[in-house]
Amino acid sequence: MNPLPRFPSAGKGVYAITDGPRDDLFAAVEAALAGGARMLQYRDKTDDTARRRIEADELSRLCALHGATFIVNDDVPLAKATGAGVHLGREDVSIAQARDALGPDAIIGVSCYGSVDRARQLAAEGADYLAFGAMYPSPTKPHAPVVPHDVLTQVASLGRPVVAIGGLTPDNAGAVIDAGADYIAVVSAIFAADDIQSATRRFADLFEPRPGSPR
């Protein structure tokens, strides 16, 4: 089992999220990591426990090789078994329960949707990062309400890394970075791309300083 994850030292970057079962999962993730993904979330809503454990173990290994942070979606026992952090949504266990299972050093991220009040509450409960979205209409969650960009600016005072997700492309993600997103979380624009490494690199390049940029 790999050591528990830490945030990448630069504190900003691409957060790639897998898109469920696929035959080429490991190659796809390897390509995203080679393209510059700093964090990876394993998101698989199936109940195939054996396959998911094998996949999570291998993804944890790949993340360690590339110096990326590994997160498991929803599943605290799987996160514990693979030395990962966990991402929690509204219907999942509490931060306190996840912390009790995973220990004080595990990364616990939370979905805040578009709610500053929820973000404030979960930050107080010990969340390590706060995720907001959908920032644009999302093919992964087509019914998710679109969140105003200024929400990202409002939560800067909470002192937690801010993740933006939902409908992000290399053409529109710069605006959410400028609004305050530390990480841009991407599903289909990376893992549905013909060239996953190049698609990830286009997002990663958005974090490079530009003349006159507030970044």
Secondary structure, DSSP 4 states (H G I P E B T S, - for coil): -PPPP---TT--EEEEE--S--TTHHHHHHHHHHTTEEEEEE---S--HHHHHHHHHHHHHHHHHHT-EEEEES-HHHHHHHT-EEEE-TTS--HHHHHHHH-TTS-EEEEEET-HHHHHHHHHTT-SEEEE--SS--SSSTTSPPPPTHHHHHGGGG-S-EEEESS--TTTHHHHHHHT-SEEEESHHHHTSSSHHHHHHHHHGGGS--TT---
